[in-house]
């Protein structure tokens, strides 16, 4: 009799477990979505921010902050447009100085935008000397047949899986002119796709304008449109774009100084999003009541499908 009761209890417990599991699986599980947020001080470097300092809104609805952390590791790609004026190589000492400032937790790679692809000269490494050796003179002009946008897409496709739960950035040094598929239209045909790929991979795209080689890279309207495309590429991926009118910058060091400050004030934000069955792009706003602090964030975040 006692054994029979014990068996009935076991069966009952198993039934409850199966029922509970069925109920759990009948409801969509929310995916944990992640984005990189850059804190910017209005007059000085921003203070350290805590999870309780942050408010997150998906569309009009406030969502719960699951995690807010510094994200010490950084995967940083330097993508150099091979169609740049060859004189650009005289600025590589500024690139080297920037690389040497990076902590050991930063993994750096160098690639060249050529033939619609990212030709990797040095894969991700913590060895700064290897990055130094990978810097060379650009090919210049049409010889590179470059599209900075297709090259970014190509590199994003091959971005290391180890970067998935860390911060990622690409610094693109380019004229912004697409010799591969672009024309004289205001918006490059591959710009929006490039933005979406970067947003899905949570990669910030910092852009630095430098003139291209040859006559085609100097036309006023073409340069104006190219700079506008670079600006949009950066702003919509949570970064900034740098240029000095239509001329070549005297130095890149001031740009790199500002980028360095931004990289030192980045956080990884994890929140419970609602991407539906297929996932979707959604505007996510990050706010704080801490005075004199603003944020650089992507214009949209890809919310993964609910499991």
C-alpha positions as CSV (number, residue, x, y, z in Angstrom):
1,X,0.0,0.0,0.0
2,X,2.8,2.4,1.0
3,X,4.7,1.6,-2.3
4,X,1.5,2.2,-4.3
5,X,1.1,5.7,-2.7
6,X,4.8,6.5,-3.4
7,X,4.3,5.5,-7.1
8,X,1.2,7.7,-7.3
9,X,3.1,10.7,-5.8
10,X,5.9,10.2,-8.4
11,X,3.5,10.1,-11.3
12,X,1.7,13.2,-9.9
13,X,5.0,15.1,-9.6
14,X,6.0,14.1,-13.1
15,X,2.7,15.2,-14.5
16,X,3.0,18.6,-12.8
17,X,6.5,19.0,-14.2
18,X,5.3,18.2,-17.8
19,X,2.4,20.6,-17.4
20,X,4.7,23.4,-16.2
21,X,7.1,22.8,-19.0
22,X,4.3,22.9,-21.5
23,X,3.0,26.1,-20.1
24,X,6.5,27.6,-20.2
25,X,7.0,26.6,-23.9
26,X,3.6,28.0,-24.8
27,X,4.7,31.5,-24.1
28,X,7.4,33.3,-26.3
29,X,10.6,33.8,-24.4
30,X,12.1,37.3,-24.7
31,X,15.5,37.5,-26.2
32,X,18.2,39.4,-24.4
33,X,19.2,42.2,-26.8
34,X,22.5,44.1,-26.5
35,X,23.8,47.4,-27.8
36,X,26.8,49.6,-27.2
37,X,26.2,53.0,-25.6
38,X,28.7,55.8,-25.6
39,X,28.4,58.4,-22.8
40,X,29.4,61.9,-23.8
41,X,29.9,64.8,-21.4
42,X,28.7,68.2,-22.5
43,X,31.5,70.2,-20.9
44,X,33.9,67.5,-19.5
45,X,34.4,63.8,-19.5
46,X,31.2,62.0,-18.3
47,X,31.1,60.5,-14.8
48,X,30.9,56.7,-14.3
49,X,27.3,55.6,-14.7
50,X,25.5,52.8,-12.9
51,X,22.7,50.6,-14.0
52,X,20.3,52.6,-11.8
53,X,21.2,55.8,-13.7
54,X,19.9,54.4,-17.0
55,X,16.4,54.4,-18.5
56,X,15.7,52.5,-21.7
57,X,12.7,52.9,-24.0
58,X,11.8,50.6,-26.9
59,X,9.6,52.8,-29.0
60,X,7.3,54.5,-26.5
61,X,7.5,51.7,-23.8
62,X,10.1,51.6,-21.1
63,X,11.9,48.2,-20.8
64,X,13.9,46.6,-18.1
65,X,17.7,47.0,-18.0
66,X,19.1,43.5,-17.6
67,X,22.7,44.5,-17.5
68,X,24.9,47.6,-17.8
69,X,28.6,47.1,-17.8
70,X,31.8,48.6,-19.0
71,X,32.7,45.9,-21.5
72,X,36.4,46.0,-21.1
73,X,37.3,44.0,-24.2
74,X,37.2,45.9,-27.6
75,X,37.5,44.5,-31.1
76,X,38.8,47.5,-33.1
77,X,39.1,47.3,-36.9
78,X,41.0,50.0,-38.9
79,X,39.7,50.0,-42.5
80,X,41.7,52.1,-44.9
81,X,40.2,53.0,-48.3
82,X,42.7,52.0,-50.9
83,X,41.5,54.7,-53.3
84,X,42.8,57.4,-51.0
85,X,45.4,59.9,-52.2
86,X,48.8,58.2,-51.6
87,X,49.8,61.2,-49.5
88,X,47.5,59.8,-46.8
89,X,50.4,57.5,-45.7
90,X,52.1,60.6,-44.2
91,X,49.4,60.5,-41.6
92,X,50.0,56.9,-40.5
93,X,52.2,58.1,-37.5
94,X,49.0,59.4,-36.0
95,X,47.4,56.0,-36.5
96,X,50.4,54.3,-34.9
97,X,50.2,56.7,-31.9
98,X,46.5,55.9,-31.5
99,X,47.1,52.2,-31.7
100,X,49.9,52.4,-29.0
101,X,47.4,54.1,-26.6
102,X,45.1,51.1,-26.6
103,X,45.1,48.8,-23.6
104,X,45.9,45.1,-23.7
105,X,42.1,44.4,-23.7
106,X,41.8,45.9,-27.2
107,X,42.2,43.6,-30.2
108,X,43.2,45.5,-33.3
109,X,43.1,44.6,-37.0
110,X,43.9,46.4,-40.2
111,X,42.2,46.0,-43.6
112,X,42.1,47.8,-46.9
113,X,38.9,48.6,-48.8
114,X,39.5,47.4,-52.4
115,X,37.4,45.7,-55.1
116,X,34.3,45.8,-52.9
117,X,36.0,43.7,-50.2
118,X,38.0,44.2,-47.0
119,X,41.5,42.9,-47.7
120,X,42.8,42.1,-44.2
121,X,46.5,42.9,-43.8
122,X,46.6,42.0,-40.1
123,X,44.0,40.0,-38.3
124,X,43.0,40.9,-34.7
125,X,45.9,41.0,-32.4
126,X,47.2,42.7,-29.2
127,X,50.7,43.1,-30.8
128,X,51.0,46.7,-31.8
129,X,54.1,46.0,-33.8
130,X,52.2,43.8,-36.2
131,X,49.7,46.6,-36.7
132,X,52.6,49.0,-37.5
133,X,53.9,46.6,-40.2
134,X,50.4,46.3,-41.8
135,X,50.2,50.1,-42.6
136,X,51.2,50.9,-46.2
137,X,50.7,53.5,-48.9
138,X,47.2,53.3,-50.5
139,X,47.0,52.4,-54.1
140,X,45.2,55.7,-54.9
141,X,42.4,56.6,-57.3
142,X,40.5,54.2,-59.6
143,X,43.2,51.6,-59.3
144,X,41.6,50.4,-56.0
145,X,38.1,50.1,-57.5
146,X,36.9,50.7,-54.0
147,X,33.5,50.7,-52.3
148,X,33.8,51.6,-48.6
149,X,30.3,50.4,-48.0
150,X,30.6,46.9,-49.6
151,X,34.0,46.6,-47.9
152,X,32.4,47.3,-44.5
153,X,29.8,44.7,-45.3
154,X,32.4,42.1,-46.3
155,X,34.3,42.7,-43.0
156,X,31.2,42.6,-40.9
157,X,30.4,39.2,-42.4
158,X,33.7,37.8,-41.2
159,X,33.8,39.6,-37.8
160,X,35.1,37.2,-35.1
161,X,32.5,35.3,-33.1
162,X,34.6,36.1,-29.9
163,X,33.4,39.7,-30.3
164,X,29.8,38.8,-29.9
165,X,29.5,39.7,-26.2
166,X,32.1,42.5,-26.3
167,X,32.4,46.0,-27.8
168,X,33.2,46.3,-31.5
169,X,34.2,49.3,-33.6
170,X,35.5,50.0,-37.1
171,X,37.4,53.2,-37.9
172,X,36.9,53.8,-41.6
173,X,39.4,56.3,-43.2
174,X,37.8,57.0,-46.6
175,X,36.7,59.7,-49.1
176,X,33.3,58.1,-48.9
177,X,33.2,57.8,-52.7
178,X,31.9,54.5,-54.1
179,X,33.9,53.7,-57.3
180,X,32.2,50.3,-57.5
181,X,28.5,50.9,-57.6
182,X,28.1,54.6,-56.7
183,X,27.3,57.5,-59.0
184,X,26.3,61.1,-58.4
185,X,23.1,60.3,-56.4
186,X,22.9,61.9,-52.9
187,X,22.6,58.5,-51.2
188,X,24.8,55.6,-52.0
189,X,22.9,52.4,-53.0
190,X,24.7,50.3,-50.4
191,X,24.5,52.7,-47.5
192,X,21.3,51.5,-45.8
193,X,22.3,47.9,-46.1
194,X,25.7,48.7,-44.5
195,X,24.0,50.5,-41.6
196,X,21.7,47.6,-41.0
197,X,24.5,45.0,-41.1
198,X,26.5,47.0,-38.6
199,X,23.4,47.5,-36.3
200,X,22.8,43.7,-36.3
201,X,26.4,43.0,-35.4
202,X,26.5,45.9,-32.8
203,X,29.5,47.5,-34.5
204,X,30.1,51.3,-34.2
205,X,31.5,52.8,-37.4
206,X,33.7,55.9,-36.8
207,X,34.5,57.6,-40.1
208,X,37.3,59.9,-41.0
209,X,37.2,61.8,-44.3
210,X,40.3,61.9,-46.4
211,X,40.4,62.9,-50.1
212,X,40.6,60.2,-52.8
213,X,43.3,60.1,-55.4
214,X,42.7,61.4,-58.9
215,X,40.3,63.9,-60.4
216,X,37.1,62.0,-59.8
217,X,37.6,62.1,-56.1
218,X,37.7,65.9,-56.0
219,X,34.4,67.1,-57.5
220,X,32.4,69.4,-55.2
221,X,29.0,67.7,-55.4
222,X,30.5,64.2,-55.3
223,X,32.6,65.0,-52.2
224,X,29.6,66.7,-50.5
225,X,27.4,63.6,-51.0
226,X,30.2,61.3,-49.9
227,X,30.7,63.2,-46.7
228,X,27.0,63.1,-46.0
229,X,27.0,59.4,-46.5
230,X,29.9,58.9,-44.1
231,X,28.1,61.0,-41.5
232,X,25.0,59.0,-41.8
233,X,26.9,55.8,-41.6
234,X,28.5,56.9,-38.3
235,X,25.4,58.5,-36.7
236,X,23.1,55.6,-37.4
237,X,25.6,53.1,-35.9
238,X,26.2,55.1,-32.7
239,X,29.4,56.8,-33.6
240,X,30.7,60.1,-35.1
241,X,32.1,61.3,-38.4
242,X,35.1,63.6,-38.7
243,X,36.1,65.9,-41.6
244,X,37.6,69.4,-42.2
245,X,35.6,70.9,-45.1
246,X,36.7,69.3,-48.4
247,X,40.4,69.5,-47.8
248,X,42.8,66.9,-46.4
249,X,43.2,67.3,-42.6
250,X,46.5,68.7,-41.4
251,X,46.6,65.9,-38.8
252,X,44.5,63.0,-37.8
253,X,45.6,63.2,-34.1
254,X,42.7,65.4,-33.0
255,X,40.2,63.0,-34.5
256,X,41.8,60.0,-32.8
257,X,42.0,61.9,-29.5
258,X,38.2,62.3,-29.5
259,X,37.6,58.7,-30.6
260,X,39.8,57.6,-27.7
261,X,37.7,59.5,-25.2
262,X,34.5,57.9,-26.7
263,X,36.0,54.4,-26.5
264,X,36.9,54.9,-22.9
265,X,33.3,55.8,-22.0
266,X,31.4,53.0,-23.6
267,X,29.0,50.6,-21.9
268,X,27.3,47.3,-23.0
269,X,23.6,47.6,-22.4
270,X,21.5,44.4,-22.2
271,X,17.7,44.6,-22.1
272,X,14.7,42.4,-22.7
273,X,13.5,43.3,-26.1
274,X,10.5,42.0,-28.1
275,X,11.6,41.1,-31.6
276,X,8.5,39.0,-32.5
277,X,8.8,35.8,-34.5
278,X,11.3,37.0,-37.0
279,X,13.1,39.8,-35.2
280,X,12.9,43.5,-36.2
281,X,14.7,46.8,-36.2
282,X,13.4,49.1,-33.4
283,X,14.3,52.5,-32.2
284,X,15.7,52.2,-28.7
285,X,16.3,55.4,-26.6
286,X,18.7,55.5,-23.7
287,X,18.2,58.3,-21.1
288,X,19.6,59.4,-17.8
289,X,18.9,62.0,-15.2
290,X,22.6,62.5,-14.5
291,X,23.3,66.1,-15.5
292,X,25.4,67.1,-18.5
293,X,25.5,63.6,-20.0
294,X,24.3,62.6,-23.4
295,X,24.5,59.3,-25.3
296,X,25.7,58.1,-28.7
297,X,23.5,55.2,-29.7
298,X,22.5,53.5,-33.0
299,X,19.4,54.9,-34.7
300,X,17.9,51.4,-34.4
301,X,18.7,48.1,-32.8
302,X,17.9,44.7,-34.2
303,X,15.8,42.9,-31.7
304,X,16.3,39.2,-32.0
305,X,13.4,36.8,-32.5
306,X,11.6,35.7,-29.4
307,X,12.6,32.1,-28.6
